Amino acid sequence: MPQSLANILVHLVFSTKDRAPLIPSDIETELHAYSSQVFETCESPMIAIGGVEDHVHILFRLSRTKTMAQIVETIKTDTSRWIKTKGTAYARFHWQSGYGAFSVGPVDYEKVVRYIRSQRTHHQRKTFQEEYRELMRRSGQELDERYAWD
């Protein structure tokens, strides 16, 4: 086959270091727009983004030529650098070192988009840790909590 095609959808989740509430609503929209640009440079178009003060959820199409680790490193590095330009209050901003990446099938696509876009409502009832444990359980992954919460 002379053409290489892929349609791998990924639900990516990561938090701020120590889940510090460092993403206020006044920069959230800009952060989301900037994140979309970074995903484009990684040849991995962003489909949806949402989150709250201490974490983000992103649905994107995985590049055919870049690894998950390369994309996550780029998005975290570039957005962290960008946030630090927003003033001295963000000088110590960092993302946690880890992340969760979950495959999304075509059947679940719309459901995941709705879930990501409703993060504010969702987190009125559930903490990030509770949510992440549930995502891990649903994906069949074991969570070693000694290493999950930096």
VOVO-914461 format. One record per residue: residue number from 1; residue in three letters; y, z, x of N, C-alpha, C, CB in turn. Coordinates in Angstrom, 2 decimals, decimal comma, padded with zeros to 5 digits. Glycine has a CB too. Layout:
N
[pt NUM; "ALA"; [Y; Z; X]; [Y; Z; X]; [Y; Z; X]; [Y; Z; X]]
...
END
This chain:
150
[pt 1; "MET"; [-001,17; 000,00; 000,86]; [000,00; 000,00; 000,00]; [001,23; 000,00; 000,90]; [000,00; 001,23; -000,97]]
[pt 2; "PRO"; [002,12; -000,97; 000,78]; [003,28; -001,06; 001,66]; [004,41; -000,10; 001,32]; [003,81; -002,45; 001,63]]
[pt 3; "GLN"; [004,37; 000,50; 000,15]; [005,45; 001,40; -000,25]; [004,91; 002,82; -000,40]; [006,11; 000,93; -001,58]]
[pt 4; "SER"; [005,66; 003,80; 000,08]; [005,27; 005,20; -000,05]; [006,09; 005,86; -001,14]; [005,44; 005,96; 001,31]]
[pt 5; "LEU"; [005,41; 006,45; -002,11]; [006,08; 007,09; -003,23]; [005,60; 008,52; -003,37]; [005,83; 006,30; -004,52]]
[pt 6; "ALA"; [006,49; 009,39; -003,84]; [006,12; 010,78; -004,09]; [007,01; 011,33; -005,19]; [006,23; 011,63; -002,80]]
[pt 7; "ASN"; [006,45; 012,18; -006,01]; [007,23; 012,88; -007,03]; [006,72; 014,32; -007,07]; [007,10; 012,18; -008,45]]
[pt 8; "ILE"; [007,12; 015,09; -006,07]; [006,68; 016,47; -005,95]; [007,87; 017,36; -006,30]; [006,14; 016,78; -004,51]]
[pt 9; "LEU"; [007,74; 018,07; -007,40]; [008,81; 018,95; -007,87]; [008,53; 020,37; -007,40]; [008,93; 018,90; -009,41]]
[pt 10; "VAL"; [009,58; 021,03; -006,92]; [009,46; 022,37; -006,36]; [010,47; 023,31; -007,00]; [009,65; 022,35; -004,83]]
[pt 11; "HIS"; [009,98; 024,48; -007,42]; [010,84; 025,56; -007,91]; [010,99; 026,52; -006,73]; [010,23; 026,28; -009,20]]
[pt 12; "LEU"; [012,17; 026,57; -006,15]; [012,46; 027,38; -004,97]; [013,25; 028,61; -005,39]; [013,25; 026,55; -003,91]]
[pt 13; "VAL"; [012,86; 029,77; -004,85]; [013,52; 031,04; -005,17]; [013,76; 031,81; -003,88]; [012,67; 031,87; -006,17]]
[pt 14; "PHE"; [014,98; 032,30; -003,69]; [015,25; 033,22; -002,59]; [016,46; 034,07; -002,93]; [015,48; 032,44; -001,26]]
[pt 15; "SER"; [016,55; 035,21; -002,25]; [017,62; 036,16; -002,57]; [018,54; 036,37; -001,38]; [017,03; 037,50; -003,02]]
[pt 16; "THR"; [019,61; 037,07; -001,65]; [020,49; 037,51; -000,58]; [019,76; 038,60; 000,21]; [021,86; 038,02; -001,13]]
[pt 17; "LYS"; [020,18; 038,83; 001,43]; [019,57; 039,89; 002,24]; [019,70; 041,21; 001,52]; [020,22; 039,97; 003,65]]
[pt 18; "ASP"; [018,59; 041,92; 001,40]; [018,52; 043,21; 000,71]; [019,00; 043,13; -000,75]; [019,35; 044,24; 001,46]]
[pt 19; "ARG"; [018,98; 041,92; -001,30]; [019,39; 041,68; -002,67]; [020,80; 042,20; -002,97]; [018,41; 042,31; -003,62]]
[pt 20; "ALA"; [021,65; 042,11; -001,98]; [023,04; 042,52; -002,16]; [023,73; 041,57; -003,15]; [023,81; 042,53; -000,78]]
[pt 21; "PRO"; [024,54; 042,09; -004,06]; [025,19; 041,25; -005,07]; [026,39; 040,50; -004,49]; [025,64; 042,10; -006,26]]
[pt 22; "LEU"; [026,11; 039,46; -003,71]; [027,15; 038,77; -002,95]; [027,50; 037,37; -003,47]; [026,74; 038,66; -001,53]]
[pt 23; "ILE"; [027,01; 037,04; -004,67]; [027,34; 035,73; -005,23]; [028,08; 035,95; -006,54]; [026,05; 034,86; -005,45]]
[pt 24; "PRO"; [029,38; 036,27; -006,46]; [030,15; 036,50; -007,68]; [030,36; 035,20; -008,46]; [031,51; 037,14; -007,35]]
[pt 25; "SER"; [030,62; 035,34; -009,73]; [030,77; 034,16; -010,59]; [031,90; 033,25; -010,14]; [031,00; 034,60; -012,02]]
[pt 26; "ASP"; [032,92; 033,79; -009,45]; [034,04; 032,93; -009,06]; [033,68; 031,94; -007,96]; [035,19; 033,79; -008,59]]
[pt 27; "ILE"; [032,60; 032,14; -007,21]; [032,18; 031,12; -006,23]; [030,84; 030,49; -006,59]; [032,10; 031,75; -004,84]]
[pt 28; "GLU"; [030,20; 031,00; -007,62]; [028,87; 030,50; -008,00]; [028,87; 028,99; -008,29]; [028,35; 031,26; -009,22]]
[pt 29; "THR"; [029,82; 028,53; -009,07]; [029,87; 027,10; -009,42]; [030,05; 026,25; -008,18]; [031,01; 026,84; -010,41]]
[pt 30; "GLU"; [030,94; 026,67; -007,29]; [031,16; 025,94; -006,04]; [029,90; 025,96; -005,17]; [032,34; 026,55; -005,26]]
[pt 31; "LEU"; [029,23; 027,12; -005,11]; [027,99; 027,23; -004,33]; [026,94; 026,27; -004,86]; [027,46; 028,68; -004,36]]
[pt 32; "HIS"; [026,82; 026,19; -006,17]; [025,83; 025,29; -006,76]; [026,16; 023,83; -006,44]; [025,76; 025,50; -008,27]]
[pt 33; "ALA"; [027,41; 023,46; -006,54]; [027,83; 022,09; -006,23]; [027,58; 021,78; -004,75]; [029,32; 021,88; -006,57]]
[pt 34; "TYR"; [027,92; 022,72; -003,88]; [027,70; 022,52; -002,45]; [026,20; 022,40; -002,15]; [028,33; 023,68; -001,64]]
[pt 35; "SER"; [025,41; 023,24; -002,79]; [023,95; 023,20; -002,60]; [023,40; 021,83; -002,96]; [023,27; 024,28; -003,44]]
[pt 36; "SER"; [023,90; 021,26; -004,04]; [023,45; 019,92; -004,45]; [023,70; 018,90; -003,34]; [024,16; 019,49; -005,74]]
[pt 37; "GLN"; [024,86; 018,99; -002,70]; [025,18; 018,07; -001,59]; [024,22; 018,27; -000,42]; [026,64; 018,29; -001,12]]
[pt 38; "VAL"; [023,89; 019,51; -000,13]; [022,97; 019,78; 000,98]; [021,59; 019,22; 000,68]; [022,88; 021,30; 001,25]]
[pt 39; "PHE"; [021,12; 019,38; -000,54]; [019,82; 018,81; -000,91]; [019,83; 017,30; -000,79]; [019,45; 019,22; -002,35]]
[pt 40; "GLU"; [020,94; 016,67; -001,15]; [021,05; 015,21; -000,99]; [020,91; 014,80; 000,48]; [022,40; 014,70; -001,54]]
[pt 41; "THR"; [021,53; 015,56; 001,37]; [021,41; 015,21; 002,80]; [019,99; 015,40; 003,30]; [022,37; 016,07; 003,65]]
[pt 42; "CYS"; [019,22; 016,23; 002,61]; [017,81; 016,46; 002,96]; [016,88; 015,47; 002,25]; [017,40; 017,89; 002,60]]
[pt 43; "GLU"; [017,48; 014,50; 001,56]; [016,69; 013,50; 000,82]; [015,78; 014,16; -000,21]; [015,87; 012,65; 001,77]]
[pt 44; "SER"; [016,28; 015,25; -000,80]; [015,53; 016,04; -001,79]; [016,47; 016,37; -002,94]; [014,94; 017,35; -001,15]]
[pt 45; "PRO"; [016,63; 015,46; -003,87]; [017,62; 015,67; -004,93]; [017,38; 016,95; -005,73]; [017,62; 014,49; -005,87]]
[pt 46; "MET"; [018,46; 017,70; -005,91]; [018,41; 018,91; -006,72]; [018,47; 018,51; -008,19]; [019,57; 019,88; -006,35]]
[pt 47; "ILE"; [017,64; 019,14; -008,99]; [017,58; 018,85; -010,42]; [018,29; 019,94; -011,22]; [016,13; 018,72; -010,88]]
[pt 48; "ALA"; [018,06; 021,20; -010,85]; [018,69; 022,32; -011,56]; [018,87; 023,48; -010,60]; [017,84; 022,75; -012,80]]
[pt 49; "ILE"; [019,91; 024,26; -010,84]; [020,14; 025,46; -010,04]; [020,69; 026,54; -010,97]; [021,12; 025,18; -008,85]]
[pt 50; "GLY"; [020,31; 027,76; -010,69]; [020,79; 028,89; -011,46]; [020,52; 030,17; -010,69]; [020,14; 028,94; -012,86]]
[pt 51; "GLY"; [021,06; 031,23; -011,16]; [020,83; 032,49; -010,48]; [021,80; 033,54; -010,96]; [020,93; 032,33; -008,99]]
[pt 52; "VAL"; [021,81; 034,62; -010,24]; [022,73; 035,72; -010,51]; [023,30; 036,16; -009,17]; [022,02; 036,90; -011,26]]
[pt 53; "GLU"; [023,91; 037,32; -009,13]; [024,64; 037,79; -007,96]; [023,78; 037,95; -006,71]; [025,28; 039,08; -008,27]]
[pt 54; "ASP"; [022,47; 038,11; -006,87]; [021,64; 038,41; -005,71]; [020,54; 037,40; -005,40]; [021,03; 039,73; -005,89]]
[pt 55; "HIS"; [020,43; 036,33; -006,17]; [019,41; 035,33; -005,85]; [019,67; 034,02; -006,58]; [018,03; 035,85; -006,21]]
[pt 56; "VAL"; [018,95; 032,98; -006,12]; [019,05; 031,65; -006,74]; [017,67; 031,10; -007,03]; [019,83; 030,69; -005,83]]
[pt 57; "HIS"; [017,63; 030,23; -008,03]; [016,47; 029,43; -008,38]; [016,92; 027,98; -008,31]; [015,88; 029,80; -009,82]]
[pt 58; "ILE"; [016,11; 027,13; -007,70]; [016,48; 025,73; -007,56]; [015,24; 024,88; -007,86]; [017,04; 025,43; -006,14]]
[pt 59; "LEU"; [015,41; 023,88; -008,70]; [014,36; 022,88; -008,92]; [014,82; 021,62; -008,21]; [014,09; 022,63; -010,46]]
[pt 60; "PHE"; [013,97; 021,09; -007,35]; [014,32; 019,88; -006,62]; [013,10; 019,01; -006,39]; [014,98; 020,24; -005,29]]
[pt 61; "ARG"; [013,35; 017,76; -006,04]; [012,29; 016,81; -005,73]; [012,12; 016,79; -004,21]; [012,62; 015,36; -006,29]]
[pt 62; "LEU"; [010,94; 017,13; -003,75]; [010,67; 017,23; -002,31]; [010,73; 015,86; -001,63]; [009,30; 017,86; -002,08]]
[pt 63; "SER"; [011,41; 015,83; -000,52]; [011,52; 014,63; 000,30]; [010,14; 014,14; 000,74]; [012,41; 014,90; 001,53]]
[pt 64; "ARG"; [010,02; 012,84; 000,92]; [008,78; 012,28; 001,47]; [008,68; 012,51; 002,97]; [008,69; 010,79; 001,17]]
[pt 65; "THR"; [009,82; 012,76; 003,63]; [009,83; 012,77; 005,09]; [010,19; 014,11; 005,72]; [010,77; 011,75; 005,57]]
[pt 66; "LYS"; [010,62; 015,07; 004,92]; [011,01; 016,38; 005,45]; [010,07; 017,44; 004,90]; [012,49; 016,72; 005,10]]
[pt 67; "THR"; [009,81; 018,45; 005,71]; [008,92; 019,52; 005,27]; [009,69; 020,54; 004,42]; [008,28; 020,22; 006,48]]
[pt 68; "MET"; [008,94; 021,32; 003,68]; [009,54; 022,39; 002,88]; [010,34; 023,32; 003,79]; [008,45; 023,19; 002,12]]
[pt 69; "ALA"; [009,76; 023,71; 004,92]; [010,43; 024,63; 005,84]; [011,75; 024,04; 006,34]; [009,51; 024,96; 007,03]]
[pt 70; "GLN"; [011,78; 022,76; 006,65]; [013,02; 022,13; 007,12]; [014,09; 022,15; 006,03]; [012,75; 020,68; 007,55]]
[pt 71; "ILE"; [013,70; 021,86; 004,81]; [014,65; 021,83; 003,71]; [015,20; 023,24; 003,44]; [013,99; 021,26; 002,44]]
[pt 72; "VAL"; [014,31; 024,23; 003,38]; [014,76; 025,60; 003,11]; [015,67; 026,09; 004,23]; [013,55; 026,55; 002,95]]
[pt 73; "GLU"; [015,30; 025,82; 005,47]; [016,16; 026,24; 006,59]; [017,54; 025,60; 006,47]; [015,51; 025,86; 007,94]]
[pt 74; "THR"; [017,59; 024,33; 006,15]; [018,87; 023,63; 006,03]; [019,69; 024,19; 004,88]; [018,65; 022,13; 005,83]]
[pt 75; "ILE"; [019,09; 024,38; 003,72]; [019,86; 024,86; 002,57]; [020,39; 026,27; 002,82]; [019,00; 024,84; 001,30]]
[pt 76; "LYS"; [019,56; 027,13; 003,40]; [020,01; 028,50; 003,65]; [021,08; 028,55; 004,73]; [018,83; 029,38; 004,06]]
[pt 77; "THR"; [020,89; 027,82; 005,81]; [021,86; 027,82; 006,91]; [023,20; 027,26; 006,45]; [021,31; 027,01; 008,10]]
[pt 78; "ASP"; [023,16; 026,09; 005,81]; [024,41; 025,44; 005,41]; [025,16; 026,22; 004,34]; [024,12; 024,03; 004,91]]
[pt 79; "THR"; [024,44; 026,75; 003,34]; [025,14; 027,49; 002,29]; [025,65; 028,83; 002,80]; [024,22; 027,71; 001,09]]
[pt 80; "SER"; [024,93; 029,45; 003,70]; [025,39; 030,71; 004,28]; [026,67; 030,48; 005,08]; [024,29; 031,33; 005,19]]
[pt 81; "ARG"; [026,69; 029,42; 005,86]; [027,88; 029,07; 006,63]; [029,05; 028,78; 005,68]; [027,61; 027,84; 007,54]]
[pt 82; "TRP"; [028,78; 028,07; 004,60]; [029,83; 027,72; 003,63]; [030,38; 028,98; 002,96]; [029,27; 026,75; 002,57]]
[pt 83; "ILE"; [029,51; 029,89; 002,51]; [029,96; 031,11; 001,83]; [030,87; 031,93; 002,75]; [028,76; 031,96; 001,39]]
[pt 84; "LYS"; [030,56; 031,96; 004,02]; [031,37; 032,74; 004,97]; [032,80; 032,20; 005,10]; [030,70; 032,76; 006,33]]
[pt 85; "THR"; [033,02; 030,96; 004,69]; [034,38; 030,40; 004,74]; [035,21; 030,86; 003,54]; [034,33; 028,86; 004,79]]
[pt 86; "LYS"; [034,61; 031,55; 002,60]; [035,29; 031,96; 001,37]; [036,07; 033,26; 001,52]; [034,29; 032,11; 000,27]]
[pt 87; "GLY"; [036,12; 033,81; 002,72]; [036,94; 035,00; 002,93]; [036,19; 036,09; 003,66]; [037,44; 035,52; 001,62]]
[pt 88; "THR"; [036,94; 037,08; 004,07]; [036,37; 038,17; 004,88]; [035,32; 038,98; 004,12]; [037,48; 039,10; 005,34]]
[pt 89; "ALA"; [035,38; 038,99; 002,81]; [034,37; 039,72; 002,02]; [032,97; 039,15; 002,22]; [034,74; 039,69; 000,53]]
[pt 90; "TYR"; [032,90; 037,90; 002,70]; [031,60; 037,23; 002,87]; [031,20; 037,10; 004,34]; [031,65; 035,86; 002,23]]
[pt 91; "ALA"; [031,93; 037,73; 005,23]; [031,67; 037,58; 006,66]; [030,25; 037,99; 007,06]; [032,67; 038,40; 007,45]]
[pt 92; "ARG"; [029,67; 038,93; 006,35]; [028,33; 039,42; 006,69]; [027,25; 038,87; 005,76]; [028,31; 040,94; 006,65]]
[pt 93; "PHE"; [027,56; 037,78; 005,05]; [026,61; 037,20; 004,10]; [025,39; 036,66; 004,83]; [027,28; 036,09; 003,28]]
[pt 94; "HIS"; [024,22; 036,94; 004,27]; [022,96; 036,38; 004,76]; [021,99; 036,24; 003,60]; [022,34; 037,26; 005,89]]
[pt 95; "TRP"; [021,15; 035,22; 003,69]; [020,03; 035,10; 002,77]; [018,85; 035,89; 003,33]; [019,65; 033,61; 002,53]]
[pt 96; "GLN"; [017,93; 036,30; 002,48]; [016,70; 036,93; 002,97]; [015,96; 035,92; 003,84]; [015,80; 037,43; 001,77]]
[pt 97; "SER"; [015,07; 036,40; 004,69]; [014,37; 035,48; 005,59]; [013,31; 034,65; 004,88]; [013,73; 036,24; 006,72]]
[pt 98; "GLY"; [012,71; 035,18; 003,84]; [011,63; 034,46; 003,16]; [012,10; 033,69; 001,94]; [010,57; 035,42; 002,76]]
[pt 99; "TYR"; [011,14; 033,10; 001,27]; [011,40; 032,36; 000,04]; [010,10; 032,16; -000,71]; [012,08; 030,99; 000,34]]
[pt 100; "GLY"; [010,20; 031,79; -001,96]; [009,05; 031,39; -002,75]; [009,25; 029,95; -003,17]; [008,85; 032,31; -003,98]]
[pt 101; "ALA"; [008,21; 029,15; -003,01]; [008,25; 027,75; -003,43]; [007,02; 027,49; -004,29]; [008,30; 026,78; -002,18]]
[pt 102; "PHE"; [007,27; 027,02; -005,50]; [006,20; 026,86; -006,48]; [006,19; 025,42; -007,00]; [006,37; 027,86; -007,66]]
[pt 103; "SER"; [005,03; 024,82; -007,04]; [004,93; 023,45; -007,54]; [005,14; 023,44; -009,05]; [003,56; 022,83; -007,18]]
[pt 104; "VAL"; [005,74; 022,37; -009,52]; [006,02; 022,21; -010,95]; [005,45; 020,87; -011,39]; [007,56; 022,29; -011,25]]
[pt 105; "GLY"; [004,59; 020,91; -012,37]; [004,02; 019,68; -012,91]; [004,93; 019,05; -013,94]; [002,66; 019,94; -013,52]]
[pt 106; "PRO"; [004,73; 017,77; -014,23]; [005,58; 017,07; -015,19]; [005,60; 017,72; -016,57]; [005,11; 015,65; -015,33]]
[pt 107; "VAL"; [004,50; 018,34; -016,97]; [004,43; 018,99; -018,27]; [005,38; 020,19; -018,35]; [003,00; 019,43; -018,57]]
[pt 108; "ASP"; [005,56; 020,89; -017,23]; [006,39; 022,09; -017,21]; [007,84; 021,84; -016,79]; [005,78; 023,10; -016,28]]
[pt 109; "TYR"; [008,17; 020,63; -016,48]; [009,49; 020,28; -015,96]; [010,63; 020,84; -016,83]; [009,61; 018,76; -015,86]]
[pt 110; "GLU"; [010,67; 020,49; -018,10]; [011,76; 020,93; -018,98]; [011,78; 022,44; -019,14]; [011,64; 020,27; -020,36]]
[pt 111; "LYS"; [010,62; 023,06; -019,20]; [010,55; 024,51; -019,34]; [011,16; 025,20; -018,12]; [009,08; 024,97; -019,53]]
[pt 112; "VAL"; [010,89; 024,68; -016,94]; [011,44; 025,26; -015,70]; [012,95; 025,04; -015,64]; [010,75; 024,63; -014,46]]
[pt 113; "VAL"; [013,42; 023,90; -016,04]; [014,87; 023,65; -016,07]; [015,55; 024,65; -016,99]; [015,18; 022,19; -016,54]]
[pt 114; "ARG"; [015,00; 024,87; -018,19]; [015,59; 025,85; -019,12]; [015,56; 027,25; -018,52]; [014,82; 025,84; -020,47]]
[pt 115; "TYR"; [014,45; 027,60; -017,88]; [014,31; 028,92; -017,26]; [015,37; 029,13; -016,18]; [012,90; 029,09; -016,66]]
[pt 116; "ILE"; [015,56; 028,15; -015,32]; [016,53; 028,24; -014,24]; [017,95; 028,36; -014,80]; [016,43; 027,03; -013,31]]
[pt 117; "ARG"; [018,25; 027,61; -015,83]; [019,60; 027,62; -016,40]; [019,89; 028,87; -017,23]; [019,80; 026,39; -017,26]]
[pt 118; "SER"; [018,86; 029,64; -017,56]; [019,08; 030,84; -018,38]; [018,93; 032,12; -017,56]; [018,10; 030,86; -019,55]]
[pt 119; "GLN"; [019,19; 032,06; -016,28]; [019,01; 033,22; -015,41]; [019,88; 034,41; -015,81]; [019,32; 032,83; -013,99]]
[pt 120; "ARG"; [021,10; 034,19; -016,19]; [021,98; 035,31; -016,58]; [021,37; 036,09; -017,74]; [023,39; 034,79; -016,97]]
[pt 121; "THR"; [020,91; 035,40; -018,75]; [020,29; 036,06; -019,89]; [018,98; 036,74; -019,48]; [020,03; 035,04; -021,02]]
[pt 122; "HIS"; [018,19; 036,03; -018,72]; [016,89; 036,54; -018,27]; [017,04; 037,87; -017,51]; [016,19; 035,51; -017,37]]
[pt 123; "HIS"; [018,05; 037,95; -016,67]; [018,21; 039,14; -015,83]; [018,94; 040,29; -016,51]; [018,94; 038,77; -014,57]]
[pt 124; "GLN"; [019,20; 040,17; -017,76]; [019,65; 041,32; -018,54]; [018,46; 042,23; -018,86]; [020,35; 040,86; -019,83]]
[pt 125; "ARG"; [017,25; 041,67; -018,74]; [016,03; 042,42; -019,07]; [015,11; 042,66; -017,88]; [015,27; 041,70; -020,14]]
[pt 126; "LYS"; [015,28; 041,94; -016,81]; [014,31; 041,98; -015,73]; [015,00; 041,91; -014,37]; [013,30; 040,84; -015,87]]
[pt 127; "THR"; [014,54; 042,72; -013,40]; [015,10; 042,68; -012,05]; [014,53; 041,49; -011,28]; [014,82; 044,00; -011,30]]
[pt 128; "PHE"; [015,15; 041,18; -010,17]; [014,64; 040,12; -009,30]; [013,22; 040,43; -008,85]; [015,55; 039,94; -008,08]]
[pt 129; "GLN"; [012,96; 041,68; -008,45]; [011,63; 042,05; -007,98]; [010,58; 041,86; -009,07]; [011,63; 043,50; -007,49]]
[pt 130; "GLU"; [010,89; 042,27; -010,29]; [009,95; 042,08; -011,40]; [009,71; 040,59; -011,66]; [010,48; 042,75; -012,67]]
[pt 131; "GLU"; [010,77; 039,83; -011,64]; [010,66; 038,39; -011,86]; [009,81; 037,74; -010,76]; [012,06; 037,75; -011,90]]
[pt 132; "TYR"; [010,06; 038,09; -009,51]; [009,35; 037,47; -008,40]; [007,86; 037,84; -008,44]; [009,97; 037,90; -007,05]]
[pt 133; "ARG"; [007,56; 039,08; -008,75]; [006,14; 039,49; -008,89]; [005,45; 038,65; -009,95]; [006,03; 041,00; -009,26]]
[pt 134; "GLU"; [006,14; 038,40; -011,06]; [005,56; 037,60; -012,13]; [005,36; 036,15; -011,70]; [006,44; 037,66; -013,38]]
[pt 135; "LEU"; [006,34; 035,58; -010,99]; [006,19; 034,21; -010,49]; [004,99; 034,10; -009,55]; [007,47; 033,76; -009,76]]
[pt 136; "MET"; [004,84; 035,08; -008,68]; [003,71; 035,08; -007,76]; [002,39; 035,19; -008,52]; [003,84; 036,24; -006,75]]
[pt 137; "ARG"; [002,33; 036,09; -009,49]; [001,11; 036,28; -010,26]; [000,75; 034,99; -011,00]; [001,28; 037,44; -011,26]]
[pt 138; "ARG"; [001,73; 034,38; -011,65]; [001,48; 033,14; -012,41]; [001,04; 031,99; -011,52]; [002,72; 032,75; -013,17]]
[pt 139; "SER"; [001,49; 032,00; -010,27]; [001,12; 030,91; -009,36]; [-000,19; 031,19; -008,62]; [002,23; 030,67; -008,35]]
[pt 140; "GLY"; [-000,77; 032,36; -008,88]; [-002,04; 032,69; -008,24]; [-001,90; 033,17; -006,81]; [-002,93; 031,50; -008,26]]
[pt 141; "GLN"; [-000,70; 033,57; -006,43]; [-000,44; 034,04; -005,08]; [-000,46; 035,56; -005,02]; [000,90; 033,51; -004,58]]
[pt 142; "GLU"; [-000,91; 036,08; -003,91]; [-000,82; 037,52; -003,69]; [000,49; 037,83; -002,99]; [-002,03; 038,04; -002,86]]
[pt 143; "LEU"; [001,11; 038,91; -003,40]; [002,39; 039,31; -002,83]; [002,18; 040,56; -002,00]; [003,45; 039,56; -003,94]]
[pt 144; "ASP"; [002,48; 040,46; -000,72]; [002,43; 041,64; 000,15]; [003,83; 042,23; 000,17]; [001,92; 041,27; 001,61]]
[pt 145; "GLU"; [004,02; 043,28; -000,59]; [005,35; 043,85; -000,76]; [005,92; 044,47; 000,50]; [005,33; 044,88; -001,84]]
[pt 146; "ARG"; [005,10; 044,68; 001,49]; [005,63; 045,18; 002,77]; [006,56; 044,16; 003,41]; [004,47; 045,52; 003,74]]
[pt 147; "TYR"; [006,36; 042,89; 003,09]; [007,13; 041,83; 003,72]; [008,00; 041,02; 002,76]; [006,20; 040,90; 004,42]]
[pt 148; "ALA"; [007,98; 041,39; 001,50]; [008,66; 040,57; 000,49]; [010,13; 040,89; 000,32]; [007,98; 040,72; -000,82]]
[pt 149; "TRP"; [010,54; 042,08; 000,64]; [011,87; 042,52; 000,23]; [012,77; 042,83; 001,43]; [011,76; 043,75; -000,66]]
[pt 150; "ASP"; [013,22; 041,85; 002,14]; [014,18; 042,09; 003,23]; [015,58; 041,77; 002,79]; [013,83; 041,25; 004,45]]
END
